[in-house]
Amino acid sequence: MSNLLTNLVIAQYGSIGLGLGTAIAAIGPGIGVGYIFGKVIESVTRQPEMRDEIQSIMWLGFALTEAIIFYGLMMSLVAFFLGG
């Protein structure tokens, strides 16, 4: 009975760690995406004729920044399932 209880507690802590790891990994990219879009708005208001070029660079930066969230989620899942 004690072994079953220990396994349940470990699984609960693993679930909490998975959620916290993913949340912490999402904080930086969230700030980065906000910064990117803020600077794009600022750039387009200064030079409206460059809007298409600025937006293409914005989407590249957005995609690269968002990829960090997926790396964090992947590492959290690896730690959860292989952590033992």
C-alpha positions in Angstrom: 0.0 0.0 0.0 2.8 2.4 0.9 4.5 1.8 -2.5 1.3 2.7 -4.4 0.9 5.9 -2.3 4.5 6.8 -3.0 4.0 6.3 -6.8 0.9 8.5 -6.7 2.8 11.3 -4.9 5.7 11.1 -7.4 3.2 11.3 -10.3 1.5 14.3 -8.8 4.8 16.1 -8.3 5.8 15.2 -11.8 2.6 16.7 -13.2 3.2 19.9 -11.2 6.7 20.1 -12.5 5.5 19.6 -16.1 3.1 22.5 -15.7 5.6 24.8 -14.1 8.4 23.9 -16.5 6.1 24.8 -19.5 4.9 28.0 -17.8 8.4 29.2 -17.1 9.5 28.3 -20.6 6.6 30.5 -22.0 7.4 33.6 -20.0 10.4 34.7 -22.0 8.8 34.1 -25.5 5.7 35.9 -24.3 7.7 39.0 -23.4 9.6 38.7 -26.7 6.5 38.4 -28.9 5.0 41.5 -27.1 8.3 43.4 -27.7 8.4 42.3 -31.4 4.8 43.5 -32.1 5.3 46.7 -30.2 8.4 47.6 -32.3 6.6 46.6 -35.5 3.7 49.0 -34.7 6.3 51.7 -33.9 8.2 51.1 -37.1 5.1 51.1 -39.3 3.9 54.4 -37.8 7.3 55.9 -38.6 7.6 54.5 -42.1 4.3 53.3 -43.5 5.8 52.6 -47.0 8.0 49.9 -45.5 5.0 48.0 -44.0 5.3 44.8 -46.2 9.1 44.4 -45.5 8.7 45.1 -41.8 5.8 42.5 -41.5 7.8 39.8 -43.3 10.7 40.3 -40.8 8.1 40.4 -37.9 6.7 37.0 -38.9 10.2 35.5 -39.0 11.0 36.8 -35.5 7.6 35.7 -34.2 8.1 32.1 -35.5 11.6 31.9 -34.0 10.5 33.3 -30.7 7.5 30.9 -30.5 9.7 27.9 -31.2 11.3 28.4 -27.8 8.0 27.6 -26.1 7.9 24.3 -28.0 11.4 23.4 -26.9 10.5 24.1 -23.3 7.3 22.0 -23.6 9.4 19.2 -25.2 12.0 19.3 -22.4 9.2 19.3 -19.8 7.7 16.2 -21.3 11.0 14.5 -21.6 11.7 15.2 -17.9 8.2 14.0 -17.0 8.2 10.7 -18.8 11.9 9.9 -18.4 12.5 11.4 -15.0 11.8 8.2 -13.3 
